[in-house]
Amino acid sequence: MNEDQLVNALKRNAVERHETDELRRAQSAAMRDMVREAHQAGLGPTRIAQEAELSRQAVYEILGQRPS
């Protein structure tokens, strides 16, 4: 690649990385909301963790609880 191609590739990658970061933040917020909703509907932290592919600790943190 020449210099212009490299610069363009770097710029494209920076944009894609920014878009990916934004999507990850949005998906994380949606997951937190879903964890809370599932818990309010009666699902236990262990089941939520299994189904959401999260650690139990992550679920407890989202719920603001300590493991029992």
N, C-alpha and C positions, 0 to 999 in steps of 0.2 A: 504494500500500500504506500501511496505517496503521502506527503504531509497533509494535504487537503482531505484526503480520504480518512486518514487517522483522526483528524480534528472532527470531521463530521461523525465518525463512528463514536468518538468520545462523547460528543453532544447528544447523540441519539441514546447512548447508554445512560447518560445522566438523566434524561427525560424519562426513560423507561424505569429507572431505579426510583425516581420520585413518584411516578404513578404507582409502582408496586408498593412503596411505603404507604401511600395514601390508602390503597386498597387493603393492605394489612391492618391499618388502624381502624378502618371501617368494619372489617370482618371481626376484629377483636372486640369492638364495641357491640356488634350484633351478637357475638357469642356470649358476652357478659349478660346482655339482656335476656338471652335464651336460657342461660343457666338460672338466673333469678326466676324467670317465668316457670321453668320446669320445677324448681324447688317449691314455689308457691302452689303449684298444681299437685304437690305431694310426692314427687320423686326425691329419693334420698341422694345425698352427695356421692355415694359410691356408684350408684347407677348412672347418675349424671356424668361422672368422670369417665365411666366406661363408654357410654354412648357418644360423648363429645370428644373422646380420645384426649382427655386432659388428666393431669394428676389429681388425686383427691385433694392434695394441698392447694392446688390452683382453684379448685371449686370452693373450698372453704374460704380462701382469700376473697374470691368474688362475692361470696355470701357474707363476708365479714364475721365469720365464725371460727371457732377453734375446733379441731378434731376431738371427738369424744372418745 
